[in-house]
Amino acid sequence: MRELGIRELMAEQRTRARSGNVAERFAAALVIPGVLAGRLRQLNDFRLGWLLEREVCSNLSVLAPELTVCIEAADRLLRHRAIKLIPRRRSRASDDEGKHLLHAEVALYRASIPHLLLPFQRNRFASNVFMVPCVAEARECLCHAGFRESPSPTLLIDGETNRPIRVVEHA
């Protein structure tokens, strides 16, 4: 019998947690998390960040504070590899402040893609997360507008400023 992968373990835990059988709920609460934790410890930071973004962030409510925490953690874990993949240009930080957000807003607006910059903050340039109805459609639009793809499916890099933006789908 083959070992279950991380994604399969997560699905198994979700299924058993909803079971009417007490033994299955017990397995979901104690046994499976132990096995899952052991597998997660074997992942490098980048793979853990990828899993966090793909499997955890995508299942959270956009309005939940847990999503913000997960996105920041995933960004931190993914950043070190993404920095190596993205050639750095010298930029005038003060001149580029928010320019990548404006590029994204213009592209999404012209493509008639509804969007909202999250989280709501007094300084609108303090966030780089856009909530959109369809991540795939927004990615395609933004890539046509000069953004580059990154290893993360929700992270894009502005071709002019080299600053990242993130697109998340609202539920």
Summary of the structure (lengths in Angstrom):
residues: 171
radius of gyration: 18.6
end to end distance: 36.8
largest distance: 60.5
contacts: 477
relative contact order: 0.13
helix: 57%
strand: 12%
